[in-house]
Amino acid sequence: MAVLMNALMLFFHLLSLPLQLMEFVGIYSLYKRFFPFLVYKISISYNKKMHDYKKELFSNLAEFAEPGGALRLLEVGCGSGANFQYYPRGCRVICTDPNPHFQKYLQKNVAENEHLTFERFVVARGEDLSPVPDASVDAVVCTLVLCTVQSPARVLAEVHRVLRPGGAVYFMEHVVSDPSTWTYFFQHVFQPLWYYFGDGCEVTRATWTHLEAANFSELKLRHIQAPLSYLIRPHVIGYAVK
């Protein structure tokens, strides 16, 4: 089975050569202008299917606000702001994303979620959140982000830095399946093409290992099988406390 998987991976690597060439010469960057529109449309369907999971995940967010103050929340890799509807009333939100073209769609969700106070949008990679001061937020949200960043460990280190002591990071990420499954097989086979159509997304990451290795005092993590396409069905969901 491993021989077949490797042979098919090689085949799809060859199929992706034109995309690799487009990336090398800079043409692929045009896709980054279209990608936010695609994510905006997909996030509507994702939220419908994952509504109960998101509602449960964010149900205790307000508990991390300091006494007498509004929750200060940073969303890393905010995309189009698909999580806004799940945030508690009155919370103050800062968003970061490396793709500036998300801002147009982000503003649509800001307008539809008047229960929030939207502070600003910052163009920044998750590995470098330098515009956000140390220990300045109560909560960080990072959903469907650790699959695309270059260094999940570095992102989590930055998240740890910006969180105040006692603050929490919330996550919902698709991950690699168990090696004994066909899902694992096809995740690896299709990864070469998926990477380009997903703007750097990887379906073969064991993201929970990075969360377990990060310097958090408490980790609430569980594996679920999301009601989604089989390639992204395996998820980890939960939160970690600084």
Steps between C-alpha positions, in 0.01 A plus 500: 500500500784737583659435159172583324454813708851623423454427129175697490658784698774520238238504224315792662828680562560481126148626433571799724814603307317771303375643831850487643626687196223760539606549861865531403438773241247683719181431303354295786479817710197598291315210661541671837264772376233244415557276802322727755181487290525120492553481877210739560265269307636179652483640854123539472464127435765413760320700768170327428658157535719591798255730678444278802872437544583870476219598735626250758866594451448872557234464771740591783698773323354774719644332810849608395420872516657675796253604773309811402650520154405404146660191349806596294520250214756451225411283200803369313436419135156652521412449134152642438400513868290185499538462878359841595146378564627269776682767703342643816326836495725798558831327435771706331647330193833543323551294184814398318549328167793492257265551203385865479226409252294346780418845638213556256320185617599556861314831499183323389507284811587798718186676374289191571629458858427824679527328839880522462741791515732458204828681569725439202623268228875440484678340205736259675616142487423280797872447555550874554231674704733785595226765454327342802667578838599236756225376736246738344204271422276270702433249224638398162299316238677291237271290280602331173830687519768263629456292183639781283768675705865420440572434868215399734746498791602859433137612468415342834802667658373837375151419627647419840687832498198721430271323748479634853567245778184296540384577145409229250543408135209329325560272203307297243727337244476221246780247545652189351298183543607176666759318281277193485224685311431566134462866593868507598586336166311754290610796712859424405416418137313825433718726717720626211197650324307589816792720608450734204123508488496557878759781487758303695260279696634161612267214591783280626591686819477348848421842644415365844869418556588870473222592741618237747859623475413870540565668832143509634404410856176324402381340178144396423518313169283239336494328163177501302376383163344811351201476261717611206684365198702193597836672435430756775269293718754432779513808726642602834303748705545666837695767686823544694562728798820700554 
